[in-house]
Amino acid sequence: MAIYRRLLRYSVPYWGFALLAFVGMVFDAAGAGLFTNLIKPLLDDLFVQRDPDAIRWMPIALVGLFLLRGIATFATDYGMARMGRSVVRDLRNAIFRHYQRLPATYFDREPSGQVISRVIYGAEQVAQASADSVKVLIVDSLTVMVMIWTMFRESPSLTLYLFLMVPLTGIVWQFVGRRYRRINRNIQGSMGSVTGLVEEAVEGHREVRIYGGQSREAERFDDATSRNLRLNLKVASTNAFSTSAIQLLAASALAAIVWRATRPDLLDTMTPGSFMTIMTAMLLMLPSLKRLTSVQATIQRGVAAADELFDVLDRPVEADTGTQPLTRCRGDIEFRDVRLAYVDASANALDGITLRCAPGTVTALVGPSGSGKSSLVSLLPRFYEVSGGQLLLDGEPIERYRLADLRAQIALVSQRVVIFNGSIADNIAYGGLAGASEEQIVAAAEAANAMEFIRKLPDGIHSAVGEHGALLSGGQRQRIAIARALLKDAPILILDEATSALDTQSERLIQDALSRLMRDRTTLVIAHRLSTVEHADQIAVLDGGRLVELGRHADLLAREGMYAALYRLQFRDDADPPAADQA
């Protein structure tokens, strides 16, 4: 109930539509009651007494009654749909906005399929719980009460037989409710698995084909959908059991009413109209009782989805306790005995890193995979929080700065290029850069050597890039990312092997552009090819989360340490001729 009350609070802004729907529900149930009450005069006055006044007004009353119910049904359906769909929109927006503010550690642990499933599938289940189920609960509950009142008005003694089924109905409801809650929580997880598998297969469709993984992916997907099928069948079987049980109980109560009505003491005093009124009320009550039992499945599914959504909404967002504004920093970065420990990791990702990056200098981070290079640069924009030690920017701990101001000082070009659906101009002038003029966008693209291919496109910088940049090559996507960083003109630049996807000619042009860009900026370069960082002001060699060497290229070579060994290994690999040439 706590979850459901919290869910209903999302409906408060749409109270007008809720009121419209509620009025429609009242008139709908009242219309059903009026129709039942017309049964007695319909039989007694028309067919038994053949009253001419009743013959004249009865058809008009029937048409007017169903016109009233039609208007009431429209008001109910529209009001609930308007409220329900609005709640879905608001919940999806709330979840999406909250995702934007959650720390990176959350997404490291959460499968992307679950993240997507909550926004799409979970919110839809919530809509059914907050709109469709409420409609059934109110309309059918009112209908049941109206029908009971109609029966009681005609014959209190017969109506008492109906209450024999109430305790048994309560037992069925309790059993069904517990079972629904247990099953529907598992359904939420199974839908996330299905979504995740589809996402993996679509994004990795080339690897799937090249390595012949179609059968494996099909089997995995079949397992996930089969589990989802089994869970939904459990819901269906539970629903079928509850419906059958309620119908059996109602039929038993109906049989008891028929038996009692045929006893001599009632048979002589009850008119055919009164008896048919009671029977009609009972028969009209049965579908409502059936829907009230089966609606539990929808409610519990929606509550399970809402519980999962609220769990996300209740998670703490990125810590942003800084109060110190920052317009443009000098770029003086200092790591003091910095440590970083990931959740559930057996060892520190970074262990006692002490390193200073002076303003306007280039610091290259090198080392084998898993040495901590990406972890170190991720601390600067506070994607991860320092576990120990201090990270200073211009002499101040970075947590003292406002988070948005801190990140405004940093431009990032990562090895994993992210291109958003839209035009080339939209991707270069992305987010906070959206106010840039077309001339500024073209200048940034020119400096990144991107205009070389942009000029050949029919719409120039306004050409579409497709989803994830599907219409562009890897090198073209990389150059757009570099143009984005050039346009930002931030005092700190993070490069994660920014030229890895470029051909030799383009790489040379980009290196010249980056050299000009880095001249007055503090730059951290994650380098995999050591030949690209020979001219860095300092090279930090990381291994196992520790800083093992620090110095310039020539000095590190002379030390004959890890850097020299890595350099010789790469130089030998690069110098080896192709196998065909050796032959």
ChimeraX attribute file (.defattr): number of C-alpha atoms within 10 A of each C-alpha:
attribute: neighborCount
match mode: 1-to-1
recipient: residues
	/A:1	7
	/A:2	9
	/A:3	13
	/A:4	18
	/A:5	10
	/A:6	13
	/A:7	22
	/A:8	15
	/A:9	12
	/A:10	17
	/A:11	20
	/A:12	13
	/A:13	12
	/A:14	17
	/A:15	12
	/A:16	13
	/A:17	21
	/A:18	24
	/A:19	15
	/A:20	17
	/A:21	26
	/A:22	21
	/A:23	16
	/A:24	25
	/A:25	26
	/A:26	19
	/A:27	23
	/A:28	27
	/A:29	24
	/A:30	21
	/A:31	22
	/A:32	22
	/A:33	22
	/A:34	18
	/A:35	18
	/A:36	22
	/A:37	22
	/A:38	15
	/A:39	21
	/A:40	20
	/A:41	19
	/A:42	18
	/A:43	18
	/A:44	17
	/A:45	18
	/A:46	17
	/A:47	12
	/A:48	13
	/A:49	11
	/A:50	13
	/A:51	13
	/A:52	10
	/A:53	10
	/A:54	16
	/A:55	15
	/A:56	11
	/A:57	10
	/A:58	16
	/A:59	12
	/A:60	10
	/A:61	15
	/A:62	14
	/A:63	11
	/A:64	13
	/A:65	17
	/A:66	15
	/A:67	13
	/A:68	16
	/A:69	21
	/A:70	16
	/A:71	13
	/A:72	23
	/A:73	20
	/A:74	15
	/A:75	23
	/A:76	26
	/A:77	18
	/A:78	16
	/A:79	24
	/A:80	27
	/A:81	21
	/A:82	16
	/A:83	25
	/A:84	26
	/A:85	18
	/A:86	17
	/A:87	26
	/A:88	23
	/A:89	16
	/A:90	15
	/A:91	24
	/A:92	19
	/A:93	13
	/A:94	14
	/A:95	19
	/A:96	16
	/A:97	12
	/A:98	16
	/A:99	18
	/A:100	11
	/A:101	12
	/A:102	18
	/A:103	18
	/A:104	17
	/A:105	14
	/A:106	13
	/A:107	12
	/A:108	11
	/A:109	9
	/A:110	10
	/A:111	14
	/A:112	17
	/A:113	20
	/A:114	20
	/A:115	20
	/A:116	17
	/A:117	21
	/A:118	24
	/A:119	19
	/A:120	13
	/A:121	16
	/A:122	28
	/A:123	24
	/A:124	23
	/A:125	22
	/A:126	30
	/A:127	27
	/A:128	23
	/A:129	28
	/A:130	30
	/A:131	24
	/A:132	18
	/A:133	23
	/A:134	18
	/A:135	23
	/A:136	17
	/A:137	19
	/A:138	16
	/A:139	24
	/A:140	23
	/A:141	18
	/A:142	21
	/A:143	25
	/A:144	24
	/A:145	15
	/A:146	21
	/A:147	27
	/A:148	22
	/A:149	16
	/A:150	21
	/A:151	26
	/A:152	15
	/A:153	12
	/A:154	19
	/A:155	17
	/A:156	13
	/A:157	14
	/A:158	22
	/A:159	21
	/A:160	14
	/A:161	16
	/A:162	19
	/A:163	13
	/A:164	15
	/A:165	16
	/A:166	13
	/A:167	10
	/A:168	13
	/A:169	18
	/A:170	12
	/A:171	11
	/A:172	17
	/A:173	18
	/A:174	10
	/A:175	12
	/A:176	20
	/A:177	18
	/A:178	12
	/A:179	16
	/A:180	21
	/A:181	19
	/A:182	13
	/A:183	18
	/A:184	24
	/A:185	19
	/A:186	16
	/A:187	21
	/A:188	22
	/A:189	17
	/A:190	22
	/A:191	22
	/A:192	21
	/A:193	23
	/A:194	21
	/A:195	21
	/A:196	20
	/A:197	19
	/A:198	14
	/A:199	15
	/A:200	14
	/A:201	17
	/A:202	11
	/A:203	12
	/A:204	11
	/A:205	13
	/A:206	12
	/A:207	12
	/A:208	17
	/A:209	10
	/A:210	9
	/A:211	8
	/A:212	11
	/A:213	15
	/A:214	15
	/A:215	10
	/A:216	11
	/A:217	16
	/A:218	13
	/A:219	12
	/A:220	15
	/A:221	19
	/A:222	13
	/A:223	13
	/A:224	18
	/A:225	16
	/A:226	13
	/A:227	18
	/A:228	20
	/A:229	14
	/A:230	12
	/A:231	18
	/A:232	16
	/A:233	12
	/A:234	16
	/A:235	23
	/A:236	14
	/A:237	12
	/A:238	19
	/A:239	20
	/A:240	15
	/A:241	15
	/A:242	20
	/A:243	20
	/A:244	13
	/A:245	17
	/A:246	24
	/A:247	16
	/A:248	13
	/A:249	18
	/A:250	23
	/A:251	16
	/A:252	16
	/A:253	21
	/A:254	20
	/A:255	13
	/A:256	15
	/A:257	21
	/A:258	15
	/A:259	11
	/A:260	16
	/A:261	19
	/A:262	13
	/A:263	10
	/A:264	9
	/A:265	10
	/A:266	14
	/A:267	13
	/A:268	10
	/A:269	10
	/A:270	14
	/A:271	15
	/A:272	14
	/A:273	21
	/A:274	21
	/A:275	22
	/A:276	16
	/A:277	25
	/A:278	28
	/A:279	18
	/A:280	17
	/A:281	25
	/A:282	24
	/A:283	15
	/A:284	17
	/A:285	21
	/A:286	17
	/A:287	15
	/A:288	19
	/A:289	21
	/A:290	20
	/A:291	16
	/A:292	22
	/A:293	22
	/A:294	24
	/A:295	21
	/A:296	21
	/A:297	24
	/A:298	21
	/A:299	26
	/A:300	24
	/A:301	27
	/A:302	29
	/A:303	26
	/A:304	27
	/A:305	26
	/A:306	26
	/A:307	20
	/A:308	17
	/A:309	21
	/A:310	16
	/A:311	10
	/A:312	18
	/A:313	18
	/A:314	10
	/A:315	13
	/A:316	11
	/A:317	16
	/A:318	17
	/A:319	14
	/A:320	13
	/A:321	11
	/A:322	16
	/A:323	11
	/A:324	14
	/A:325	13
	/A:326	16
	/A:327	8
	/A:328	13
	/A:329	17
	/A:330	16
	/A:331	24
	/A:332	20
	/A:333	23
	/A:334	21
	/A:335	21
	/A:336	16
	/A:337	15
	/A:338	21
	/A:339	23
	/A:340	23
	/A:341	18
	/A:342	16
	/A:343	11
	/A:344	6
	/A:345	8
	/A:346	8
	/A:347	13
	/A:348	17
	/A:349	20
	/A:350	26
	/A:351	20
	/A:352	17
	/A:353	22
	/A:354	16
	/A:355	17
	/A:356	15
	/A:357	19
	/A:358	18
	/A:359	18
	/A:360	18
	/A:361	20
	/A:362	25
	/A:363	27
	/A:364	29
	/A:365	27
	/A:366	24
	/A:367	24
	/A:368	14
	/A:369	12
	/A:370	13
	/A:371	20
	/A:372	25
	/A:373	27
	/A:374	16
	/A:375	18
	/A:376	23
	/A:377	19
	/A:378	16
	/A:379	17
	/A:380	22
	/A:381	19
	/A:382	20
	/A:383	16
	/A:384	19
	/A:385	21
	/A:386	19
	/A:387	14
	/A:388	15
	/A:389	15
	/A:390	18
	/A:391	26
	/A:392	17
	/A:393	20
	/A:394	14
	/A:395	11
	/A:396	15
	/A:397	15
	/A:398	21
	/A:399	21
	/A:400	17
	/A:401	19
	/A:402	17
	/A:403	21
	/A:404	13
	/A:405	16
	/A:406	23
	/A:407	18
	/A:408	19
	/A:409	20
	/A:410	21
	/A:411	22
	/A:412	21
	/A:413	24
	/A:414	20
	/A:415	16
	/A:416	12
	/A:417	19
	/A:418	15
	/A:419	23
	/A:420	17
	/A:421	15
	/A:422	16
	/A:423	19
	/A:424	26
	/A:425	23
	/A:426	21
	/A:427	26
	/A:428	29
	/A:429	23
	/A:430	17
	/A:431	9
	/A:432	9
	/A:433	15
	/A:434	13
	/A:435	10
	/A:436	15
	/A:437	12
	/A:438	13
	/A:439	9
	/A:440	15
	/A:441	24
	/A:442	20
	/A:443	17
	/A:444	26
	/A:445	26
	/A:446	16
	/A:447	22
	/A:448	29
	/A:449	22
	/A:450	25
	/A:451	21
	/A:452	13
	/A:453	12
	/A:454	20
	/A:455	11
	/A:456	9
	/A:457	13
	/A:458	10
	/A:459	12
	/A:460	16
	/A:461	23
	/A:462	16
	/A:463	16
	/A:464	21
	/A:465	21
	/A:466	15
	/A:467	11
	/A:468	15
	/A:469	21
	/A:470	14
	/A:471	13
	/A:472	17
	/A:473	11
	/A:474	14
	/A:475	18
	/A:476	22
	/A:477	25
	/A:478	26
	/A:479	29
	/A:480	27
	/A:481	26
	/A:482	30
	/A:483	26
	/A:484	25
	/A:485	23
	/A:486	25
	/A:487	23
	/A:488	22
	/A:489	16
	/A:490	20
	/A:491	22
	/A:492	27
	/A:493	25
	/A:494	23
	/A:495	21
	/A:496	22
	/A:497	17
	/A:498	25
	/A:499	23
	/A:500	17
	/A:501	18
	/A:502	18
	/A:503	10
	/A:504	11
	/A:505	8
	/A:506	19
	/A:507	19
	/A:508	14
	/A:509	14
	/A:510	21
	/A:511	15
	/A:512	14
	/A:513	18
	/A:514	19
	/A:515	12
	/A:516	12
	/A:517	18
	/A:518	18
	/A:519	12
	/A:520	16
	/A:521	21
	/A:522	24
	/A:523	28
	/A:524	24
	/A:525	26
	/A:526	26
	/A:527	21
	/A:528	19
	/A:529	15
	/A:530	20
	/A:531	12
	/A:532	14
	/A:533	21
	/A:534	14
	/A:535	14
	/A:536	18
	/A:537	17
	/A:538	22
	/A:539	27
	/A:540	22
	/A:541	24
	/A:542	25
	/A:543	19
	/A:544	18
	/A:545	23
	/A:546	21
	/A:547	20
	/A:548	15
	/A:549	18
	/A:550	18
	/A:551	17
	/A:552	18
	/A:553	21
	/A:554	11
	/A:555	14
	/A:556	20
	/A:557	17
	/A:558	10
	/A:559	12
	/A:560	10
	/A:561	13
	/A:562	18
	/A:563	25
	/A:564	17
	/A:565	12
	/A:566	18
	/A:567	17
	/A:568	14
	/A:569	12
	/A:570	16
	/A:571	14
	/A:572	11
	/A:573	10
	/A:574	10
	/A:575	9
	/A:576	11
	/A:577	11
	/A:578	9
	/A:579	7
	/A:580	6
	/A:581	7
	/A:582	7
	/A:583	6
